[in-house]
Amino acid sequence: MLPNWADGWAGRLTGLLRARWGRVLPFRVFRFYWSKKSGSAPGDTLNHFIGATDVLSGSSLALNGKSLGSVQGKSILLGSENGSEPLTSLSISFDNQEILGSIDYSGFFEFGGWSGAVSDGAALNSKNDGRVLKAVRLALTGDLSKAYDVWYRCFDSKKGWLGWACNGSDAGATISGSFLKAVEVRIVSKGAGAPGITDGAFVSDTSADCAHVVYQAHSANRGWSPSVLDGQNAGTTGKSLSLQALNVSLSGVDDDSLIEARAHVANIGWQEWRSAGYVGTVGQELAIQALELRLNGSLANQYDIYYRVHSAGYGWLGWAKNGDSAGTTGLNIQIEAVQIKLVAKGGDPGAPSAPAFISVPALTLQAHVAALGWMNPVGNGGIAGTTGRSLAIEALKLNVSSSVSGGIEYSVHVQDVGWQGWTSNGNVAGTVGRAKRIEALKIRLTGDLSNYFDIWYRAYCQDFGWLDWTANGQPAGTSRIGCRVESVQVKIVPKGAGAPGATWRPFTDQPLLPADMMAMLNRANRYSSNTNWLIMVDRQACRLGVFRGQRGSRSYAQYWTCSTGAPSTPTPTGEYTVTGKGYSFGHGYTCYYYTQFYGDYLFHSIPYYQGTFNPMDSRMGMHISQGCVRLPIDRAKWIWDNVPLTTKVVIN
């Protein structure tokens, strides 16, 4: 059984009829007749096929793969003379083809020159590489070339419609800064003549006296933009869109001259040098952060290649040339736009005062610490000094090295001296050999460094630990409360990048603790204990402190008001040790939760009526005991529960 219909030509066994595609009216019946060679037809042969044969079918693409539509006919227009889109690819074939053969076509691209030929509907450029068409060649093969001529002409963005070319001749324009917007293709009977004017079908620009640099940007969220030349902006500014890829080439130069480029890409680093194709990446959403360009060949003897970039947060940087770096590295800052130009040897590109390339400055920070002397220097983000050892920083030295002009200045607040004047670039701030602690510091960058970077710093201070971050000449640390700086951390970051951490309290002149607590804490840090605990009693002030930690780095666990011995039965002073514990004692009264530290001297609860929990005397903050240290029952129990035997007790 034959099918009721077929879509497209089935083809004749003789091979004389081959169809590519196309919609054919449904058929119901085939009739086949065999006859002797050269015999007559069994019927009328005039209407053996209804419709056009050997029809052109084509489609075209613009930048970033945008379709410009499909067309069919003996004459087709690919693209649009009225549009603004540059052509980047063509596909051409025959529909309802009756004659054997193919159509071949190749293109001249902005970046890369002439491509290899493709045929029969293949895409001239299947890559999203931003290359735009500037010229084409079309030719027929096989029996098609005997039956038809193929004529074609190009609409150039600068020249408009050019003349007609045919059968493999060049059509288009390779002049700088132009591109094809449309290509018209016609097939005519062999020898029928041109459809129009043939003059100026191809316009070339090969004079070395007209050297140009042409370049094209691929930006985030936008893709490829049309190419520009000779110092114009490629990319965007003010939109926070990263430059992700860049095509660059020369026009109007000798064949031995070329331009090479490479890019520093986020998460990748420096790529290899390339003289063809784009640098950067497409489809990976990775920003270019720095560029390098260089000339090779005879042009390098006549011109310098200058280039500069627009970097996020910095704006336009200065001009780099001949392989030098432009942009930033190590700062995670994206390039957003670029300008490139050829300048005659010894010429001036009109360079601004801004640096062309910025990288993280090399910072060295060195601290002179009590009992240790000068410690090893640390770098950007490193910590100079000590923590947990109660050792004061007594002097500092800072230095910075950068391709950007400028330096570093710093000032410190010294015990018994106050704020010293600013010093800079490796000089000593503070004192050496005088045992005077630094209590606060200020640091700032100078020159162009201050325009492109912020310097953040924080201090680790006695009693406070790490204070918060501050920047650019503001004070960090303490003053008027006698607290030493023990460590300093300094970090240089891109301008406006924000603080490395919290900024709430970088500096204070208010003690962390009330004066009486601070005084007791300072005393506590002078004593060792057999355990990680220490009990301090100020018998005159009737205050008791319980501390955790080791000598020099203790912190409060509790601070309470207590009652101590009456003048006639004073609480003893000195250093003691916790030797025992018990639940209760007393005759005619009961005290609970006692902790023994020296003979019959105890920490215990207030007295209660014997055998009850009815207070007999609950007064606190008074000198009224028989020499023991009285506490409310819950606080006496806390010591009984938490402070182990052999813990040191110090009573002043």
Secondary structure, DSSP 8 states (H G I E B T S, - for coil): ---S--SS----TTS---------------------TT---SS--TTS--S--SEEEEEEE-GGG-EEEEEEESEEEEE-SSS-----EEEEEEES--S---EEEEEEETTTEE---EETT--S--S-S---EEEEEEEE-HHHHHHEEEEEEEEETTTEE---EETT--EEE--TT--EEEEEEEEEETT---SS--TTSEE----GGG-EEEEEEEETTTEE---EETT--EE-SSS---EEEEEEEEESS-TT-EEEEEEEETTTEE---BSSS-EE-SSS---EEEEEEEEESTHHHHEEEEEEEEETTTEE---EETT--EEEESS---EEEEEEEEEETT------SS-SEEE--EEEEEEEETTTEE---B-TT-EEE-SSS---EEEEEEEEE-SSS--EEEEEEETTTEE---EETT--EE-SSS---EEEEEEEE-TTHHHHEEEEEEEEETTTEE---EETT--EEE-SS---EEEEEEEEEETT---SS--S-SEESS-SS-HHHHHHHHHHTT---SSSEEEEEETTTTEEEEEES-TTS-EEEEEEE-BEE-TTS----EEEE--EEEEEE-SSEEEEEEEEEETTEEEEE--EETTS--BS----SSEEESSSEEE-HHHHHHHHHHS-TT-EEEE-
